[in-house]
Amino acid sequence: MSPLEKSIANAWTEVLGVECVDKEQNLFDLGAESLSAIQMVNRLQDLLKINISIRDIFENPTIKSIAKYIEKLIDTV
């Protein structure tokens, strides 16, 4: 996993209360829902200083996909 993916994975394990998550596993299959997605938005905004929305989380439900999305956001800034 890349450093960004590790940071996202660590945040998700805390939010979901699980030991680990695979970067290609759909987080909503692990129990993520609207409230946890909101928590992730807040954590990612604080951690990475980016503007991300709950819709972005739902459209990128894996660590791998949200990391790619965030990398594109960072590259456009």
Secondary structure, DSSP 8 states (H G I E B T S, - for coil): --HHHHHHHHHHHHHHT-S---TTS-TTTTT--HHHHHHHHHHHHHHH-----HHHHHH--SHHHHHHHHHHHHHH-
